[in-house]
Amino acid sequence: MWVAVFGVLTSGLAVVSSFGLLLYIGVPFVITVANSPFLILGIGLNNMFIMVSDWQHSHVNDPVPKRMGHTYKEAVMSITITALTDVPKFFIGVMSDFPSVQSFCLYTATSIIFCYIYTITFFGAFVALNGRREASNRHWLTCMTVPSEKSVNQTEMYNICCVGGSYDELTGAEKKQPASNFFKDYYGPCLMKPWVKGVVAFVYLAYLATSVFGCFHIQQGIELYDLAADDSHVTRFNIKDRQYFYDYGPSVMVIVKGKLAYWDKDKRSQLQACIEDFKELHFVDRDIYTSWLDSYMSYGQEKHLNLDDKDIFLSNLPPFFDLYPFFKQDVNQAGDAIHASRFFIQTVNITKASEEIKMLKILKSTVGRCQAASLLVYNHEFIYFDQYDVVVKSTIKNVGVIMAVMLVVSLLLIPNPICSLLVTCSIGSVTVGVNGFMALWDVSLDSISMIVFTVCIGFTVDFSAHVSYAFVSSKEPRPEDKAVDALSSLGYPIIQGALSTVLGVSVLSMSEFHTFRTFFKIFFLVMFIGMVHGLVFMPVFLTAGTC
């Protein structure tokens, strides 16, 4: 029990240390960083399970230093592979186009470094202390000395809780958990049967086909009401707005930047021609248009004013604004010059993210064609449309870089190039699977899911890399026996790590924020699909590749 407590405490110390350091030096804390502790908890627990598993494989009667040497020899390499793949991945994320991604990746990368240091020092020291407790046959909870042999006069519960643990006298190692025996005696040999391998290959092809199908149907974009809490008035407003006014898109502000001689008839005509180009766009309702200049020209005609004269044009603006005060904020006038002004056009029939992206591109293109003045188009929703345009490119770029880093690290730490290549291919396979099943689970590809997806996908290397390293390190002669040996050593820790991590983030599934629910969905997909690759697909492919 105390080992588990200190394993969790190791992750907590890593989070506190990294967050404290980065906050002290002034790194901004954004809402996405709140997801980082859950990731660190998963990494820390996975490290703990691997170390405990290797400790249990050491000889019980050996002195503690020798048992620690055996544990570190077997476990630290796997833990190091995890750290060396995760840390570069997150530091690569610091170069992202999105500041929220930069902060998240910096906090998480720093936390992983601290988690690695604390695991091999703080947690390792406690494992050594716990080993001394075992060597002196002390109680697991109270640390009081207990009998080493079971008493026939006591109940079975007493013997379990108050008597020293038993071990395998043939191997000298602690008796394995039933789950470990299951992987060695049942699951592993069954998985290595030729017909089972064929079934696994068929299931993998079906998985890949389903994933690719989902990838072609994934939606882009995020609704504004998904950015607030479910019970927020902002959410309710945006839902009703989408429900009842979906025919109308955003009202776009066309800004004229810099000084312009609006009283010059030619300049004015050229500007009007540019505005007319906007009104001719197929997604713009030309009848819904707000222009202070058109209204001012009509006002001048009614008052019989010569608005082609600069002095008359400027001197009559104040009475015009007094009559139509809502136009006053559309003109920035200082002295005898108008420094900026704006007009409004109304878009229609914009209902999907793809249409929003296309609309923004066309608007920017129309701005570029205007020679009369320097224009700018703006709406408060454009910040999301801009993200849509780069989110796919950024996701592909980030995943590509991550896979390249994983391949390099795998080649350095796993002494077999074929196995290293299989680990990298496994990451690509999980990437496709998560993307595909995101679509089937109604998760859109947006800036939020891109952050979570890019961050989580790196964790898939843990399972495949651990199994591959154990496979290569096994002393068994046949590939099938190597696979069974690897599953026997790591099958149970992998399941423990995956389940504990998913349980750790499961609380987010009940969150009132779409952001956190999206995090849970993607993280669950990553952990589940990654675990299936590590425990089912990779052992079969490793034997086929004869690493």
C-alpha positions as CSV (number, residue, x, y, z in Angstrom):
1,M,0.0,0.0,0.0
2,W,2.7,2.4,0.9
3,V,4.5,1.8,-2.4
4,A,1.3,2.9,-4.2
5,V,0.9,6.0,-2.0
6,F,4.5,7.1,-2.7
7,G,4.1,6.3,-6.4
8,V,1.2,8.7,-6.6
9,L,3.1,11.2,-4.4
10,T,5.9,11.1,-6.9
11,S,3.6,12.3,-9.6
12,G,2.2,15.0,-7.3
13,L,5.7,16.3,-6.4
14,A,6.6,16.4,-10.1
15,V,3.6,18.6,-10.9
16,V,4.1,20.9,-7.9
17,S,7.8,21.3,-8.7
18,S,7.4,22.0,-12.4
19,F,4.4,24.3,-11.9
20,G,6.1,26.2,-9.2
21,L,9.2,26.7,-11.2
22,L,7.5,27.8,-14.3
23,L,5.1,30.1,-12.5
24,Y,8.0,31.6,-10.6
25,I,9.8,32.5,-13.9
26,G,6.6,33.9,-15.4
27,V,5.3,31.3,-17.8
28,P,1.6,32.0,-18.3
29,F,-0.9,29.5,-17.0
30,V,-3.8,28.8,-19.4
31,I,-6.8,26.6,-19.0
32,T,-5.3,23.8,-21.1
33,V,-2.5,23.4,-18.6
34,A,-5.1,22.2,-16.1
35,N,-5.1,18.9,-18.0
36,S,-1.4,18.3,-17.5
37,P,-1.5,16.8,-14.0
38,F,-3.7,14.0,-15.3
39,L,-1.1,13.1,-17.9
40,I,1.7,13.2,-15.4
41,L,-0.3,11.0,-13.0
42,G,-0.6,8.5,-15.8
43,I,3.1,8.5,-16.6
44,G,4.1,8.3,-12.9
45,L,1.8,5.4,-12.3
46,N,3.1,3.6,-15.4
47,N,6.6,4.0,-14.1
48,M,5.6,2.8,-10.7
49,F,4.0,-0.4,-12.0
50,I,7.1,-1.2,-14.2
51,M,9.5,-0.7,-11.2
52,V,7.3,-2.7,-8.9
53,S,7.0,-5.5,-11.4
54,D,10.7,-5.8,-11.9
55,W,11.3,-5.6,-8.2
56,Q,9.0,-8.6,-7.8
57,H,11.0,-10.5,-10.4
58,S,14.2,-10.1,-8.3
59,H,15.4,-12.8,-5.9
60,V,13.8,-12.4,-2.5
61,N,16.8,-13.7,-0.5
62,D,19.2,-11.3,-2.3
63,P,20.4,-8.3,-0.3
64,V,18.5,-5.1,-1.0
65,P,21.3,-3.4,-3.1
66,K,21.4,-6.4,-5.4
67,R,17.6,-6.4,-5.8
68,M,17.7,-2.7,-6.5
69,G,20.4,-3.3,-9.1
70,H,18.2,-5.9,-10.8
71,T,15.2,-3.6,-10.7
72,Y,17.0,-0.6,-12.1
73,K,18.7,-2.7,-14.8
74,E,15.3,-3.9,-16.1
75,A,13.0,-1.0,-15.3
76,V,15.0,2.2,-15.8
77,M,15.6,1.6,-19.5
78,S,11.8,1.4,-20.1
79,I,11.2,4.5,-18.0
80,T,14.0,6.3,-19.8
81,I,12.5,5.4,-23.2
82,T,9.2,6.9,-22.0
83,A,10.9,10.1,-20.8
84,L,13.2,10.5,-23.9
85,T,10.2,10.1,-26.2
86,D,7.7,12.3,-24.3
87,V,10.0,15.2,-23.4
88,P,11.2,16.0,-26.9
89,K,7.6,15.7,-28.2
90,F,6.4,18.3,-25.8
91,F,9.3,20.6,-26.4
92,I,8.5,20.4,-30.1
93,G,5.0,21.5,-29.2
94,V,6.4,24.6,-27.7
95,M,7.1,25.7,-31.3
96,S,3.4,25.5,-32.1
97,D,1.5,28.4,-33.6
98,F,-1.0,28.4,-30.7
99,P,0.1,30.1,-27.4
100,S,-2.1,27.8,-25.4
101,V,-0.3,24.8,-26.9
102,Q,3.0,26.4,-26.1
103,S,2.2,26.8,-22.4
104,F,0.7,23.4,-22.1
105,C,3.6,21.6,-23.7
106,L,6.2,23.6,-21.7
107,Y,4.4,22.8,-18.4
108,T,4.0,19.1,-19.3
109,A,7.5,18.6,-20.6
110,T,9.0,20.1,-17.4
111,S,6.7,17.9,-15.3
112,I,7.8,14.8,-17.1
113,I,11.5,15.7,-16.4
114,F,10.7,16.1,-12.7
115,C,8.6,12.9,-12.7
116,Y,11.6,11.0,-14.2
117,I,14.0,12.4,-11.7
118,Y,11.7,11.8,-8.7
119,T,10.9,8.2,-9.9
120,I,14.5,7.1,-10.1
121,T,15.5,9.0,-6.9
122,F,12.6,9.6,-4.5
123,F,10.5,6.6,-5.4
124,G,13.5,4.4,-5.9
125,A,14.7,5.3,-2.4
126,F,11.3,4.3,-1.0
127,V,11.4,1.0,-2.9
128,A,14.8,0.4,-1.2
129,L,13.3,1.2,2.2
130,N,10.4,-1.1,1.5
131,G,12.9,-3.8,0.5
132,R,14.5,-3.5,3.9
133,R,11.1,-3.8,5.5
134,E,10.5,-7.0,3.5
135,A,14.0,-8.3,4.4
136,S,13.3,-7.8,8.1
137,N,9.8,-9.4,7.7
138,R,7.9,-6.4,9.0
139,H,4.2,-5.8,8.5
140,W,3.2,-4.0,5.3
141,L,1.1,-1.4,7.1
142,T,2.4,-1.0,10.7
143,C,6.1,-2.0,9.9
144,M,6.0,-4.2,13.1
145,T,7.8,-7.5,13.0
146,V,5.5,-10.4,12.0
147,P,5.9,-14.2,11.9
148,S,7.4,-15.6,8.7
149,E,5.4,-18.8,8.7
150,K,1.6,-19.2,8.6
151,S,-0.1,-20.4,11.7
152,V,-2.5,-23.3,11.6
153,N,-4.3,-21.9,14.6
154,Q,-5.1,-18.6,12.9
155,T,-7.7,-17.7,10.3
156,E,-6.8,-17.3,6.7
157,M,-7.4,-13.5,6.9
158,Y,-4.9,-13.3,9.7
159,N,-2.3,-15.2,7.7
160,I,-2.8,-12.9,4.7
161,C,-2.6,-9.7,6.7
162,C,-0.3,-10.4,9.6
163,V,2.2,-13.0,8.3
164,G,5.2,-12.4,6.0
165,G,4.7,-12.9,2.3
166,S,5.5,-16.1,0.5
167,Y,7.7,-16.5,-2.5
168,D,8.6,-19.1,-5.2
169,E,11.3,-21.2,-3.6
170,L,12.5,-22.5,-7.1
171,T,13.1,-19.1,-8.6
172,G,13.5,-17.1,-5.4
173,A,11.2,-14.4,-6.8
174,E,8.0,-13.2,-5.3
175,K,5.0,-15.2,-6.4
176,K,3.4,-13.6,-9.4
177,Q,0.0,-12.1,-9.4
178,P,-2.7,-14.3,-11.0
179,A,-2.9,-11.8,-13.9
180,S,0.8,-12.3,-14.6
181,N,0.4,-16.0,-14.7
182,F,-2.6,-15.5,-17.0
183,F,-0.4,-13.8,-19.6
184,K,2.4,-16.4,-19.3
185,D,0.3,-19.6,-19.2
186,Y,-2.8,-18.7,-21.1
187,Y,-2.9,-15.5,-23.0
188,G,0.6,-15.5,-24.5
189,P,0.6,-19.1,-25.8
190,C,-2.9,-18.6,-27.2
191,L,-1.9,-15.4,-29.0
192,M,1.0,-17.2,-30.6
193,K,-1.1,-19.9,-32.2
194,P,-1.0,-19.6,-36.0
195,W,-4.8,-19.4,-36.4
196,V,-5.0,-16.8,-33.7
197,K,-2.3,-14.7,-35.5
198,G,-4.5,-14.9,-38.6
199,V,-7.5,-13.6,-36.6
200,V,-5.4,-10.8,-35.2
201,A,-4.2,-9.8,-38.6
202,F,-7.8,-9.8,-39.9
203,V,-9.0,-7.7,-36.9
204,Y,-6.2,-5.3,-37.5
205,L,-7.1,-4.8,-41.1
206,A,-10.7,-4.3,-40.1
207,Y,-9.6,-1.8,-37.4
208,L,-7.4,0.0,-40.0
209,A,-10.3,0.2,-42.6
210,T,-12.7,1.6,-40.0
211,S,-10.2,4.1,-38.9
212,V,-9.5,5.3,-42.4
213,F,-13.2,5.6,-43.0
214,G,-13.6,7.7,-39.9
215,C,-10.7,9.9,-40.9
216,F,-12.5,10.9,-44.2
217,H,-15.6,11.8,-42.2
218,I,-14.1,13.8,-39.4
219,Q,-15.6,17.2,-39.0
220,Q,-13.7,20.5,-38.5
221,G,-14.6,23.4,-36.3
222,I,-16.0,24.1,-32.9
223,E,-19.2,25.7,-31.9
224,L,-19.0,28.8,-29.7
225,Y,-21.3,27.3,-27.1
226,D,-18.7,24.5,-26.6
227,L,-16.3,27.0,-25.2
228,A,-18.4,27.8,-22.1
229,A,-19.9,25.6,-19.4
230,D,-23.1,23.7,-20.3
231,D,-25.3,25.8,-18.0
232,S,-23.7,29.1,-18.9
233,H,-26.0,31.8,-20.3
234,V,-23.5,32.2,-23.1
235,T,-24.0,28.6,-24.1
236,R,-27.8,28.9,-24.0
237,F,-27.6,32.1,-26.1
238,N,-25.4,30.5,-28.8
239,I,-27.5,27.4,-29.0
240,K,-30.6,29.5,-29.6
241,D,-28.8,31.7,-32.0
242,R,-27.7,28.7,-34.0
243,Q,-31.2,27.2,-33.8
244,Y,-33.3,30.1,-34.9
245,F,-30.9,32.3,-36.9
246,Y,-28.7,29.7,-38.6
247,D,-29.5,31.4,-42.0
248,Y,-27.4,34.3,-41.1
249,G,-23.6,34.1,-40.7
250,P,-21.4,36.5,-39.0
251,S,-21.8,40.3,-39.6
252,V,-18.4,41.2,-41.1
253,M,-16.7,44.6,-40.5
254,V,-14.9,46.0,-43.5
255,I,-12.3,48.5,-42.1
256,V,-10.6,51.1,-44.1
257,K,-7.2,51.6,-42.6
258,G,-5.2,54.8,-42.8
259,K,-6.1,58.2,-44.2
260,L,-8.4,58.5,-47.2
261,A,-9.8,61.5,-49.0
262,Y,-13.5,60.6,-48.8
263,W,-14.4,63.9,-50.3
264,D,-12.5,63.1,-53.5
265,K,-15.1,61.8,-55.9
266,D,-12.6,59.5,-57.7
267,K,-11.3,58.0,-54.4
268,R,-14.8,57.6,-53.2
269,S,-15.9,55.8,-56.4
270,Q,-12.9,53.5,-56.2
271,L,-13.7,52.7,-52.6
272,Q,-17.4,52.1,-53.5
273,A,-16.3,49.7,-56.2
274,C,-14.3,47.7,-53.6
275,I,-17.3,47.5,-51.3
276,E,-19.4,46.4,-54.3
277,D,-17.0,43.5,-54.8
278,F,-17.9,42.4,-51.2
279,K,-21.6,42.7,-51.9
280,E,-21.3,40.6,-55.0
281,L,-20.0,37.6,-53.1
282,H,-22.3,34.6,-53.1
283,F,-22.4,34.3,-49.3
284,V,-23.2,38.1,-48.7
285,D,-26.7,39.5,-48.6
286,R,-26.3,42.7,-50.6
287,D,-29.6,44.1,-49.2
288,I,-28.3,44.0,-45.6
289,Y,-25.5,46.5,-45.7
290,T,-24.5,49.3,-43.3
291,S,-22.5,52.2,-44.7
292,W,-22.0,55.6,-43.0
293,L,-20.6,57.0,-46.3
294,D,-23.7,56.1,-48.3
295,S,-26.0,57.6,-45.6
296,Y,-23.8,60.7,-45.5
297,M,-24.0,61.1,-49.2
298,S,-27.8,60.8,-49.1
299,Y,-27.8,63.4,-46.2
300,G,-25.7,65.7,-48.4
301,Q,-28.1,65.5,-51.3
302,E,-31.1,66.3,-49.0
303,K,-29.2,69.3,-47.6
304,H,-27.9,70.3,-51.0
305,L,-24.3,70.1,-49.8
306,N,-21.3,69.9,-52.1
307,L,-19.6,67.0,-50.3
308,D,-16.8,66.9,-52.9
309,D,-15.3,69.9,-51.1
310,K,-13.1,68.9,-48.2
311,D,-14.1,71.7,-45.8
312,I,-17.8,71.1,-46.4
313,F,-17.4,67.4,-46.1
314,L,-15.6,67.6,-42.7
315,S,-17.7,70.5,-41.3
316,N,-21.0,68.7,-41.8
317,L,-20.0,65.5,-40.2
318,P,-20.9,66.6,-36.6
319,P,-24.5,67.5,-37.4
320,F,-24.8,64.3,-39.4
321,F,-23.6,62.3,-36.4
322,D,-26.0,64.2,-34.2
323,L,-28.9,63.1,-36.4
324,Y,-27.5,59.6,-36.8
325,P,-25.5,58.9,-33.6
326,F,-25.0,55.2,-34.3
327,F,-22.7,56.1,-37.3
328,K,-20.4,58.1,-35.1
329,Q,-18.4,55.1,-33.9
330,D,-17.9,54.1,-37.5
331,V,-15.6,57.0,-38.3
332,N,-12.3,57.9,-36.7
333,Q,-11.8,61.6,-37.3
334,A,-9.0,63.8,-35.9
335,G,-8.6,67.4,-37.1
336,D,-8.9,67.7,-40.8
337,A,-8.4,64.0,-41.6
338,I,-10.3,60.8,-41.3
339,H,-7.9,58.2,-40.1
340,A,-10.1,55.1,-40.4
341,S,-13.7,54.1,-41.0
342,R,-15.7,50.9,-41.3
343,F,-18.7,49.4,-43.1
344,F,-20.7,46.2,-42.4
345,I,-21.8,43.4,-44.7
346,Q,-24.0,40.5,-43.7
347,T,-23.0,36.9,-44.6
348,V,-25.7,34.2,-45.1
349,N,-25.9,30.4,-45.3
350,I,-22.7,29.7,-43.4
351,T,-23.5,26.6,-41.4
352,K,-20.3,24.4,-41.5
353,A,-16.7,24.9,-40.5
354,S,-15.6,24.2,-44.1
355,E,-17.8,27.0,-45.3
356,E,-16.5,29.3,-42.6
357,I,-12.9,28.6,-43.7
358,K,-13.8,29.2,-47.4
359,M,-15.7,32.4,-46.5
360,L,-12.7,33.8,-44.7
361,K,-10.3,33.0,-47.5
362,I,-12.6,34.6,-50.1
363,L,-13.0,37.7,-47.9
364,K,-9.2,38.0,-47.5
365,S,-8.8,37.6,-51.3
366,T,-11.3,40.3,-51.9
367,V,-9.4,42.6,-49.6
368,G,-6.2,42.0,-51.5
369,R,-7.8,43.0,-54.8
370,C,-8.8,46.4,-53.6
371,Q,-6.4,49.1,-54.8
372,A,-8.3,52.1,-53.6
373,A,-7.5,51.7,-49.9
374,S,-5.9,49.4,-47.3
375,L,-8.8,47.2,-46.1
376,L,-9.3,44.7,-43.2
377,V,-12.1,42.4,-42.6
378,Y,-13.0,41.4,-39.0
379,N,-15.5,39.6,-36.9
380,H,-14.9,38.3,-33.4
381,E,-15.5,34.7,-34.7
382,F,-12.6,35.0,-37.2
383,I,-10.2,33.9,-34.5
384,Y,-11.7,30.5,-34.7
385,F,-12.0,30.4,-38.4
386,D,-8.2,31.2,-38.6
387,Q,-7.6,28.2,-36.4
388,Y,-9.6,25.9,-38.6
389,D,-7.4,26.8,-41.5
390,V,-4.2,25.8,-39.8
391,V,-5.4,23.0,-37.4
392,V,-5.1,20.2,-40.0
393,K,-1.7,21.3,-41.2
394,S,-0.4,21.8,-37.6
395,T,-1.7,18.3,-36.6
396,I,-0.1,16.6,-39.5
397,K,3.2,18.5,-39.0
398,N,3.2,17.8,-35.2
399,V,2.4,14.1,-35.6
400,G,5.1,13.8,-38.3
401,V,7.7,15.4,-36.2
402,I,6.7,13.3,-33.2
403,M,7.0,10.1,-35.2
404,A,10.4,11.1,-36.5
405,V,11.6,11.8,-32.9
406,M,10.1,8.5,-31.7
407,L,12.0,6.6,-34.5
408,V,15.3,8.2,-33.6
409,V,14.9,7.5,-29.9
410,S,13.7,3.9,-30.5
411,L,16.8,3.3,-32.8
412,L,19.0,4.6,-30.0
413,L,17.5,2.6,-27.2
414,I,16.0,-0.5,-28.7
415,P,18.9,-2.7,-30.1
416,N,17.0,-3.8,-33.2
417,P,16.1,-1.5,-36.2
418,I,13.1,-3.7,-37.2
419,C,11.6,-3.4,-33.8
420,S,12.3,0.3,-33.7
421,L,10.5,0.7,-37.1
422,L,7.6,-1.4,-35.8
423,V,7.3,0.9,-32.8
424,T,7.1,3.9,-35.1
425,C,4.6,2.2,-37.4
426,S,2.5,1.4,-34.3
427,I,2.4,5.1,-33.4
428,G,1.2,5.9,-36.9
429,S,-1.4,3.2,-36.7
430,V,-2.7,4.5,-33.3
431,T,-2.7,8.0,-34.8
432,V,-5.0,6.9,-37.7
433,G,-7.2,4.9,-35.3
434,V,-7.7,7.8,-32.8
435,N,-8.5,10.2,-35.6
436,G,-11.0,7.8,-37.2
437,F,-12.7,6.9,-34.0
438,M,-12.8,10.6,-33.0
439,A,-15.2,11.1,-35.9
440,L,-17.3,8.1,-34.9
441,W,-17.5,9.4,-31.4
442,D,-18.6,12.8,-32.6
443,V,-15.4,14.6,-31.7
444,S,-14.5,17.4,-34.2
445,L,-11.0,18.4,-35.2
446,D,-10.5,21.8,-33.8
447,S,-7.8,23.7,-31.9
448,I,-8.8,22.0,-28.6
449,S,-8.9,18.5,-29.9
450,M,-5.7,19.1,-31.8
451,I,-3.9,20.1,-28.6
452,V,-5.2,17.0,-26.8
453,F,-4.6,14.7,-29.7
454,T,-1.1,15.9,-30.4
455,V,-0.2,15.7,-26.7
456,C,-1.8,12.3,-26.0
457,I,-0.6,10.5,-29.1
458,G,3.0,10.5,-27.8
459,F,1.9,8.3,-24.9
460,T,1.1,5.4,-27.4
461,V,4.8,4.8,-27.7
462,D,5.0,3.7,-24.0
463,F,3.2,0.4,-24.5
464,S,4.7,-0.6,-27.8
465,A,8.2,0.5,-26.8
466,H,8.0,-1.4,-23.5
467,V,6.9,-4.6,-25.2
468,S,9.4,-4.3,-28.0
469,Y,12.3,-3.7,-25.6
470,A,11.2,-6.7,-23.5
471,F,10.9,-8.8,-26.6
472,V,14.4,-7.9,-27.8
473,S,15.9,-8.3,-24.3
474,S,14.4,-11.7,-23.7
475,K,16.8,-14.6,-23.6
476,E,14.3,-17.1,-25.1
477,P,15.4,-18.6,-28.4
478,R,12.2,-18.6,-30.4
479,P,10.3,-15.4,-31.4
480,E,7.1,-16.8,-30.0
481,D,8.7,-17.6,-26.7
482,K,10.2,-14.1,-26.6
483,A,6.7,-12.6,-27.1
484,V,5.2,-14.7,-24.3
485,D,8.1,-13.7,-22.1
486,A,7.5,-10.0,-22.8
487,L,3.8,-10.3,-22.2
488,S,4.4,-12.2,-19.0
489,S,6.7,-9.4,-17.7
490,L,4.7,-6.4,-19.0
491,G,1.2,-7.5,-19.7
492,Y,-0.1,-6.8,-16.2
493,P,1.8,-3.5,-15.7
494,I,0.5,-2.2,-19.0
495,I,-3.1,-3.0,-18.1
496,Q,-2.5,-1.5,-14.6
497,G,-1.0,1.7,-16.2
498,A,-3.7,2.1,-18.8
499,L,-6.7,1.4,-16.5
500,S,-5.3,3.6,-13.7
501,T,-4.7,6.4,-16.1
502,V,-8.1,6.2,-17.6
503,L,-9.7,6.0,-14.2
504,G,-7.7,9.1,-13.2
505,V,-9.1,11.2,-16.1
506,S,-12.6,9.6,-16.0
507,V,-13.8,12.4,-13.7
508,L,-13.4,14.7,-16.7
509,S,-16.1,12.8,-18.6
510,M,-18.7,14.3,-16.2
511,S,-17.3,17.8,-16.6
512,E,-19.7,20.6,-17.6
513,F,-17.0,21.9,-20.0
514,H,-16.8,20.5,-23.5
515,T,-13.0,21.0,-23.4
516,F,-12.5,18.5,-20.6
517,R,-15.0,16.0,-22.0
518,T,-13.1,16.1,-25.3
519,F,-9.8,15.6,-23.4
520,F,-11.3,12.4,-21.8
521,K,-12.6,11.0,-25.0
522,I,-9.3,11.4,-26.9
523,F,-7.3,10.3,-23.9
524,F,-9.5,7.2,-23.5
525,L,-9.1,6.4,-27.2
526,V,-5.3,6.9,-27.1
527,M,-4.9,4.7,-24.0
528,F,-7.3,1.9,-25.2
529,I,-6.1,1.7,-28.7
530,G,-2.4,2.0,-27.6
531,M,-3.0,-0.8,-25.0
532,V,-4.5,-3.0,-27.7
533,H,-1.5,-2.4,-30.0
534,G,0.9,-3.2,-27.2
535,L,-0.8,-6.4,-26.0
536,V,-2.4,-7.7,-29.2
537,F,-1.0,-6.4,-32.4
538,M,2.7,-5.7,-31.5
539,P,3.5,-9.2,-30.2
540,V,2.1,-10.7,-33.4
541,F,3.9,-8.3,-35.6
542,L,7.2,-8.7,-33.7
543,T,7.1,-12.5,-34.2
544,A,6.3,-11.9,-37.9
545,G,9.2,-9.5,-38.2
546,T,11.5,-11.9,-36.3
547,C,13.2,-9.0,-34.5
